[in-house]
Amino acid sequence: MSDLYTVIFSGRLLPGVDAQQAAREFSQTFKVPEEKARQLIAAGQEKTLKQEVTLASAERYCEVLTDIGFEVRVVPLATVTAPPPIPLNMDKSPSAAPRPMAREASIPLRTVPASVPIGHGWLWIVRGFEAFRRAPGFWIGAALILMCINILLSLVPLFGGVMSTLISPVLIGGLMLGMRDQQQGIKLRIEHLFAGFSHQTGNLAAIGGLYLLASLAIGIVVAVIGMLLVVGSTGLNSVELYELMHQLEQNPEAIISQLAPVMLFLLLLIFGLLVPLLMAYWFAPALVALDQLGPLTAMGLSFKGCLRNLSPFLLYGLVSTVLMIVAMIPFFLGLVVFVPVIIASIHAAYQDIFQHSVA
């Protein structure tokens, strides 16, 4: 795999940036005619600005361009098919370039997730609903297909749950590709739901496999710790413990009340282990499908992005829980809206945290 990277301008400026001022600063910093800089901004299209540079150099270019007000991102060179970049020239190295406008924006580099305000947790859901409203027919159809797939797989003993876990990130990855196409003016079609089966399929399925293995490991750890705690708190030997399990089937209320402290601890332990796993999983399909990252790299970066945004995710989780309860009240019919909104909100959060844009 190539160790070189490409710096790409999204075609948009960061919020609150004056286009004329940004064009002047871009011209002065990179020794490009100001008219060419204005045309670059006015075009509103993705443009390669620098390619075949190391990650460190790409990060420095991103920092300078962000200070100017450009919304940019970095991708591995091997994943980009683009025309030659605009020649960028600086008298000094990128790290020494003039930085006349100090901004709060973070470096829009996918390996450096942004930390966003708590209110963005609500904004992600709003953006998700806007995406649903632009193509309600597609999203309702996609939600119904997803539900049918899950129901059918649930009918298959043992392997149904495994298959569901493996293909879920593949389906989500396809929808992430669909969201990208929708923002580029391409109409969403049902084919987008299955686009992951022809794009990064192995890596997307690997996310499901890693999630499954981690879940099994958590289950084993919790079971072992629970067994040790029960034995330690009751002083039972293996035979007496077996009898206790039998009594649990006959009179669960009495046994559960006796072991309430142990049960509470195990619930907290499960929560404490599952949350980091969900954080690693949340953005992984998007990072694999849209950025061609490996599954382990994507899950690590997803965890980092979530960790840096605990406050907005807390708000996001609370609002999502309330919406899910409301969606389930009318015979679960509201799920055909709730599920698409949540999936689209993942893409909105991905853009916000990893591309510094929620447009």
C-alpha positions as CSV (number, residue, x, y, z in Angstrom):
1,M,0.0,0.0,0.0
2,S,1.2,3.5,-0.9
3,D,2.3,5.7,2.0
4,L,1.5,8.9,0.0
5,Y,-1.6,11.0,0.3
6,T,-3.7,13.5,-1.6
7,V,-5.2,16.7,-0.2
8,I,-8.6,17.4,-1.7
9,F,-10.7,20.6,-1.5
10,S,-14.4,19.8,-1.0
11,G,-15.5,22.8,-3.0
12,R,-16.9,24.5,0.2
13,L,-15.5,27.0,2.6
14,L,-15.8,26.6,6.4
15,P,-18.8,28.3,8.0
16,G,-18.5,32.1,8.4
17,V,-15.5,32.4,6.0
18,D,-15.6,35.3,3.5
19,A,-14.9,34.0,0.0
20,Q,-13.0,37.1,-1.2
21,Q,-10.8,37.1,1.9
22,A,-10.2,33.4,1.5
23,A,-9.2,33.8,-2.1
24,R,-6.7,36.6,-1.2
25,E,-5.1,34.5,1.5
26,F,-5.0,31.4,-0.7
27,S,-3.3,33.5,-3.4
28,Q,-0.7,35.0,-1.1
29,T,0.1,31.7,0.7
30,F,0.4,29.4,-2.3
31,K,1.6,31.9,-4.9
32,V,-1.5,31.4,-7.1
33,P,-3.1,34.2,-9.1
34,E,-6.0,35.6,-7.1
35,E,-8.4,35.2,-10.0
36,K,-7.6,31.5,-10.1
37,A,-8.2,31.2,-6.4
38,R,-11.6,33.0,-6.8
39,Q,-12.6,30.6,-9.6
40,L,-11.6,27.6,-7.5
41,I,-13.9,28.7,-4.7
42,A,-16.7,29.8,-7.0
43,A,-16.8,26.5,-8.8
44,G,-18.0,24.7,-5.7
45,Q,-16.5,21.4,-6.9
46,E,-14.0,18.9,-5.4
47,K,-10.5,19.7,-6.5
48,T,-7.2,18.0,-5.8
49,L,-4.8,20.6,-4.3
50,K,-1.8,18.4,-3.5
51,Q,-0.9,14.8,-4.2
52,E,2.0,12.4,-3.6
53,V,2.9,13.8,-0.2
54,T,3.5,12.1,3.1
55,L,0.9,12.0,5.8
56,A,2.8,14.6,7.9
57,S,3.1,16.9,4.9
58,A,-0.5,16.4,4.0
59,E,-1.5,17.3,7.6
60,R,0.5,20.5,7.5
61,Y,-1.2,21.5,4.2
62,C,-4.5,20.8,5.7
63,E,-3.7,23.0,8.7
64,V,-2.7,25.9,6.5
65,L,-5.8,25.5,4.2
66,T,-8.1,25.3,7.2
67,D,-6.7,28.5,8.6
68,I,-7.5,30.1,5.3
69,G,-11.0,28.8,5.5
70,F,-11.0,25.9,3.0
71,E,-12.8,22.6,3.8
72,V,-10.4,19.9,2.8
73,R,-9.7,16.3,3.5
74,V,-6.9,13.8,3.1
75,V,-7.2,10.4,1.4
76,P,-4.6,7.7,0.5
77,L,-3.2,8.4,-3.0
78,A,-4.0,4.8,-4.2
79,T,-7.8,5.5,-3.7
80,V,-7.9,8.7,-5.8
81,T,-8.5,9.0,-9.5
82,A,-8.3,12.7,-10.2
83,P,-6.8,15.2,-12.7
84,P,-3.5,16.8,-11.9
85,P,-3.6,19.1,-8.9
86,I,-3.3,22.8,-8.8
87,P,0.4,23.6,-8.4
88,L,0.8,25.0,-4.8
89,N,4.0,26.9,-4.2
90,M,5.1,28.3,-0.9
91,D,8.4,30.1,-0.1
92,K,8.7,28.0,3.0
93,S,7.5,24.6,4.2
94,P,3.8,24.2,4.9
95,S,4.3,24.4,8.6
96,A,6.0,27.8,8.2
97,A,3.3,29.3,5.9
98,P,1.7,32.6,7.0
99,R,-1.5,32.1,9.0
100,P,-3.2,35.5,9.1
101,M,-6.6,34.2,10.2
102,A,-6.7,32.2,13.4
103,R,-9.8,29.9,13.4
104,E,-11.2,27.4,15.9
105,A,-11.7,24.7,13.2
106,S,-9.7,21.6,13.7
107,I,-7.6,20.1,10.9
108,P,-10.0,18.4,8.5
109,L,-8.0,15.2,8.4
110,R,-9.8,11.9,8.9
111,T,-7.0,10.7,11.3
112,V,-7.7,13.8,13.5
113,P,-11.5,13.7,14.3
114,A,-13.0,17.0,15.3
115,S,-14.5,17.7,18.7
116,V,-17.9,19.4,18.1
117,P,-20.3,21.2,20.4
118,I,-23.0,19.2,22.3
119,G,-25.8,20.8,20.2
120,H,-24.5,18.9,17.1
121,G,-26.0,15.7,18.6
122,W,-29.4,17.2,17.8
123,L,-28.2,18.6,14.5
124,W,-27.2,15.1,13.3
125,I,-30.8,14.0,13.7
126,V,-32.1,17.1,12.0
127,R,-29.8,16.4,9.0
128,G,-30.9,12.8,9.0
129,F,-34.6,13.8,8.8
130,E,-33.8,16.2,6.0
131,A,-32.1,13.4,4.1
132,F,-35.2,11.3,4.6
133,R,-37.5,14.1,3.5
134,R,-35.6,14.5,0.2
135,A,-36.2,10.8,-0.7
136,P,-39.0,9.4,1.5
137,G,-39.9,6.6,-1.0
138,F,-36.4,5.3,-1.1
139,W,-35.8,5.4,2.6
140,I,-39.2,3.7,3.5
141,G,-38.5,1.0,0.9
142,A,-34.9,0.5,2.3
143,A,-36.2,0.4,5.9
144,L,-38.8,-2.3,5.0
145,I,-36.2,-4.4,3.1
146,L,-33.8,-4.1,6.1
147,M,-36.6,-5.2,8.5
148,C,-37.5,-8.1,6.2
149,I,-33.9,-9.3,6.0
150,N,-33.5,-9.2,9.8
151,I,-36.8,-11.1,10.3
152,L,-35.9,-13.8,7.8
153,L,-32.4,-14.2,9.3
154,S,-33.8,-14.4,12.8
155,L,-35.8,-17.5,11.7
156,V,-32.5,-19.3,10.9
157,P,-31.2,-21.0,14.1
158,L,-27.7,-19.9,15.2
159,F,-26.3,-19.0,11.8
160,G,-29.1,-16.4,11.2
161,G,-27.8,-14.1,13.9
162,V,-24.2,-14.6,12.7
163,M,-25.2,-13.7,9.1
164,S,-27.2,-10.7,10.3
165,T,-24.1,-9.4,12.2
166,L,-21.8,-9.9,9.2
167,I,-24.0,-8.3,6.5
168,S,-25.3,-5.4,8.6
169,P,-22.1,-3.2,8.0
170,V,-22.2,-4.2,4.3
171,L,-25.7,-2.8,4.0
172,I,-24.9,0.3,6.1
173,G,-21.8,0.9,3.9
174,G,-24.0,0.8,0.8
175,L,-26.3,3.4,2.3
176,M,-23.3,5.6,3.2
177,L,-22.3,5.5,-0.5
178,G,-25.9,6.4,-1.3
179,M,-25.8,9.4,1.0
180,R,-22.6,10.6,-0.7
181,D,-24.3,10.2,-4.1
182,Q,-27.4,12.0,-2.9
183,Q,-25.3,15.0,-1.8
184,Q,-23.7,15.0,-5.3
185,G,-27.2,15.2,-6.9
186,I,-27.5,11.5,-7.8
187,K,-31.0,10.1,-7.2
188,L,-31.1,7.4,-4.5
189,R,-32.1,3.9,-5.7
190,I,-32.7,0.6,-4.0
191,E,-29.4,-0.5,-5.6
192,H,-27.6,1.8,-3.2
193,L,-28.7,-0.5,-0.3
194,F,-26.7,-3.3,-1.8
195,A,-23.8,-1.2,-3.1
196,G,-21.6,-2.6,-0.3
197,F,-21.7,-6.0,-1.9
198,S,-19.7,-4.7,-4.8
199,H,-17.5,-2.2,-2.9
200,Q,-15.2,-3.0,0.0
201,T,-17.3,-6.1,0.7
202,G,-14.7,-8.0,2.6
203,N,-13.6,-5.1,4.8
204,L,-17.2,-4.3,5.6
205,A,-18.1,-7.8,6.5
206,A,-14.9,-8.0,8.5
207,I,-16.3,-5.2,10.7
208,G,-19.2,-7.4,11.5
209,G,-16.9,-10.3,12.2
210,L,-14.8,-8.3,14.6
211,Y,-17.9,-7.0,16.3
212,L,-19.2,-10.6,16.7
213,L,-15.9,-11.8,18.1
214,A,-15.7,-8.9,20.5
215,S,-19.3,-9.6,21.6
216,L,-18.5,-13.2,22.3
217,A,-15.4,-12.3,24.2
218,I,-17.5,-9.9,26.3
219,G,-20.0,-12.6,27.0
220,I,-17.3,-15.0,28.1
221,V,-15.7,-12.5,30.4
222,V,-19.0,-11.5,32.0
223,A,-20.0,-15.2,32.4
224,V,-16.7,-16.1,34.1
225,I,-16.7,-13.0,36.3
226,G,-20.3,-13.7,37.2
227,M,-19.6,-17.3,38.1
228,L,-16.7,-16.2,40.3
229,L,-18.8,-13.6,42.1
230,V,-21.7,-16.0,42.7
231,V,-19.3,-18.6,44.1
232,G,-17.5,-16.0,46.2
233,S,-20.7,-14.4,47.6
234,T,-22.5,-17.7,48.4
235,G,-19.5,-20.0,49.1
236,L,-21.1,-22.8,47.1
237,N,-19.2,-25.7,45.5
238,S,-19.8,-26.8,41.9
239,V,-22.7,-29.2,42.8
240,E,-24.4,-26.6,45.0
241,L,-24.0,-24.1,42.3
242,Y,-25.7,-26.4,39.8
243,E,-28.6,-26.8,42.2
244,L,-28.8,-23.0,42.5
245,M,-29.1,-22.7,38.7
246,H,-31.9,-25.3,38.8
247,Q,-33.7,-23.3,41.5
248,L,-33.3,-20.2,39.3
249,E,-35.4,-21.9,36.7
250,Q,-38.0,-22.8,39.3
251,N,-38.1,-19.6,41.4
252,P,-36.2,-16.9,39.6
253,E,-37.6,-14.0,41.7
254,A,-36.2,-15.4,45.0
255,I,-32.8,-16.2,43.6
256,I,-32.5,-12.9,41.7
257,S,-33.3,-10.9,44.8
258,Q,-30.6,-12.9,46.7
259,L,-28.0,-12.2,44.0
260,A,-29.2,-8.6,43.3
261,P,-25.8,-6.9,44.0
262,V,-24.0,-9.4,41.7
263,M,-26.6,-8.9,38.9
264,L,-26.3,-5.2,39.2
265,F,-22.6,-5.3,38.9
266,L,-22.7,-7.6,35.9
267,L,-25.2,-5.3,34.2
268,L,-22.8,-2.4,34.7
269,L,-19.9,-4.5,33.5
270,I,-21.8,-5.4,30.3
271,F,-22.6,-1.8,29.7
272,G,-19.0,-0.7,30.4
273,L,-17.7,-3.2,27.9
274,L,-20.4,-2.8,25.2
275,V,-20.3,1.0,24.9
276,P,-16.6,1.1,23.7
277,L,-17.4,-1.7,21.2
278,L,-20.4,0.3,19.9
279,M,-18.2,3.4,19.7
280,A,-15.7,1.4,17.6
281,Y,-18.5,0.1,15.4
282,W,-20.5,3.3,14.9
283,F,-18.6,5.0,12.1
284,A,-16.6,2.0,10.9
285,P,-18.9,1.1,7.9
286,A,-18.8,4.7,6.7
287,L,-15.0,5.0,7.1
288,V,-14.5,1.7,5.1
289,A,-17.0,2.4,2.4
290,L,-16.2,6.1,1.9
291,D,-12.5,6.2,2.8
292,Q,-11.3,2.7,1.9
293,L,-9.8,2.2,5.4
294,G,-9.1,-1.3,6.7
295,P,-11.6,-2.6,9.3
296,L,-9.2,-2.4,12.3
297,T,-8.1,1.2,11.3
298,A,-11.7,2.2,10.8
299,M,-12.9,0.8,14.1
300,G,-10.0,2.5,15.9
301,L,-10.7,5.8,14.3
302,S,-14.5,5.4,14.9
303,F,-13.8,4.9,18.6
304,K,-11.5,8.0,18.7
305,G,-14.2,10.1,17.0
306,C,-16.8,9.0,19.4
307,L,-14.5,9.5,22.4
308,R,-13.8,13.1,21.4
309,N,-17.5,13.8,21.2
310,L,-19.1,12.2,24.3
311,S,-21.3,15.2,25.1
312,P,-23.0,15.4,21.6
313,F,-23.4,11.6,21.6
314,L,-25.0,11.7,25.0
315,L,-27.6,14.2,23.6
316,Y,-27.9,12.2,20.4
317,G,-28.5,9.0,22.4
318,L,-31.2,10.6,24.6
319,V,-33.1,12.1,21.7
320,S,-32.8,8.9,19.6
321,T,-34.2,6.9,22.5
322,V,-37.2,9.1,22.9
323,L,-37.8,9.0,19.1
324,M,-37.5,5.2,19.1
325,I,-40.1,4.9,21.8
326,V,-42.5,7.2,20.0
327,A,-41.8,5.3,16.7
328,M,-42.8,2.0,18.3
329,I,-46.1,3.2,19.8
330,P,-48.2,2.9,16.6
331,F,-47.6,-0.8,16.1
332,F,-44.0,-0.2,15.2
333,L,-45.0,1.7,12.1
334,G,-42.9,4.7,13.0
335,L,-39.7,2.6,12.5
336,V,-39.9,3.1,8.8
337,V,-39.1,6.7,9.5
338,F,-37.0,6.3,12.6
339,V,-34.5,3.7,11.1
340,P,-33.7,5.8,7.9
341,V,-33.3,9.0,10.0
342,I,-30.8,7.3,12.3
343,I,-28.9,5.8,9.4
344,A,-28.7,9.2,7.6
345,S,-27.7,10.8,10.9
346,I,-24.7,8.5,11.1
347,H,-23.5,10.0,7.8
348,A,-24.2,13.5,9.0
349,A,-22.2,12.9,12.2
350,Y,-19.4,11.3,10.1
351,Q,-19.2,14.4,7.9
352,D,-19.2,16.6,11.0
353,I,-16.5,14.8,12.9
354,F,-14.3,13.5,10.1
355,Q,-14.8,16.0,7.3
356,H,-15.8,19.1,9.4
357,S,-19.0,19.6,7.5
358,V,-22.7,18.9,8.3
359,A,-23.9,20.3,5.0
